[in-house]
């Protein structure tokens, strides 16, 4: 039977190639989208293990957080950039789910996020989300939720106003660009929650700060932040 299965798998691989999104290798199981070599080479920060880590320091004096982390370092021309591009712009939702699961596993092992009670994805402007097909932060949340067994409150915060791309803006420009651009709905559903606000990448933290400040207007709400990666300078 095993030989027949091997032949069947080989034929399927020839007709419908199943290759690693990271490197193109075909040495991976049908259940995975990244090979073990690529997973092992992702530059982990290990920030989830440490208080006063560099991501938490970004928000010091700006946003009172319980904890904050980012799982990987983001640099140009890197594997992380390649995966981010596939996830955000090439409609590879399956990759986003796997990355979210990997985030969830790291958060669970750290123990520092054990009292989180709900996941909130940083919202996109509706037209932008429609064009992309999904909100990448929501997909990450779905992956994380499958590990942490937490609700994803993807309608808790909206972004009714369009904002320009943040890519080439400085810190002050970024903050002005997103100031007051988020709206928290059904505030009573968030009372007393410890919310983990999720996004794909953090640079200056301006967007997360703006959204986080809106969430913290809710009585007795505790806030933490987790992103897939942090931009290295």
Secondary structure by P-SEA (a helix, b strand, c coil): caaaaaaaaaaaaaaccccccccccccccccccccaaaaaaccccccccccccaaaaaacccccccbbbbccccccccaaaaaaaaaccccaaaaaaaaaaaaaaaaaaacccccccccccccccaaaaaaacccaaaaaaaaaaaacccccccccccccccccccccccaaaaaaaccccccccccccccccbbbbbbcccccaaaaaaaaaaaacccbbbbbbbccbbbcc
